Amino acid sequence: MKNKSKIIVITVLAVLLTFSPVIAQEGDITDSRTMGLAIGMGLAAGLAAIGAGIGIGHIGAASIGAIAEKPEMKVWCFIFIAIAEGIALYGIVIAFILPTFLK
């Protein structure tokens, strides 16, 4: 349980540090719209990354067992992992689209 909370905190901090230049360019951080944008960007990317990480962890564990029993299942396992990874990419895309609504 301690490891999950550390991962969540590190992910949130990484997302906020990644998007801080975008927020700084948009205007005063005390503005409620800018603050809401910063929180929305952080939540979109952070929660999508956390969800994708959890999904990939479960799929990866099941994939190892499936590949050990039937090696021909390898392609399907990689497809399922790629689908779970797409969740994180959608979150990052949404986080980059959000600043367009500030104008």
N, C-alpha and C positions, 0 to 999 in steps of 0.2 A: 504494500500500500504506500509506503514511503517513496518508493521509486516512481510510482505514478504521479504523485503530487510534485515531485521534483521535475519530472518531464513536462507536466502542465505548466509550471512556473517558468521553466526555461523556454518553452514554446511561446508563451504569451510575451515574455520579454524580447525574444528574438523577433517576433512579428512587430511589436511596437518600435523596436530599434530600426527595423527595416523600413517602416513607413514613416518614420519621423521626418525625413527630409521633405516628403510630399506634404505633410501637414504644415511644416514650417513655411513652405512656399505659398500655401493657400491663404494665410492671413493670421490674425491674432488668435491664439489658442484659447483666450477667454471667451471668445464668441461661442454661443451655445451651438450653432450649426457646425462650426469647425470641431468642437469637442465631440459632438454626436458623430461626425464623420470619422474622427479618429477612433472612437470606440467601435463604430460599425466596421471599419476596416480591420481592426484588430480581431474582432469577433469572427468576421467572415473567414479570414485566413487562418486564425488560430484554431477555431472549432473544427473547421474542415480538415486541418492537418491532424488534429487529435483524433477525430473520427476515422480518418484514413489510416492512421497508425494503428489504432485498435483493430480495425478491419483487416489490415494486412497481417497483423500479428496472429489473429485467429485463422485466417486463410492460409498463412504460411505454415502454421503448425499442422493443420489438416492436410495441406499439400505434401508435406514431408512424409506423413503416414501413407497417403495415397500413392505417392511415387514409389515408396518402399515396397508396396504390395503389387502395384501395376505400373511399371515404368512407362507404359504408353499413355498414361494420364498426364504426363509432364506438360504437354501443350495446353490442356484445359486448365491446369493449375496456374500457369503463367497468365492465361487470359483472365481468370478470376482475380489474380493479384493486380493486373493492369486496370481492371474495372474499379477496384478499390482505390487505386492510386489516382484515378480520374477524379475522385471526390475532392482530393486535395487541390488538384489543378483548377477545378471549378471554383473553389473558395478563393484562390489567389486571383483568378480572373475577375470575380465579383469585387474583390478588394481594390483592384486597379480601376474598375469601372465606377466605383462610388464617388471619387472626386469630381467626376463630370456633372454630378447633380448639385454641386456646391455653387455653380455659376448661375 
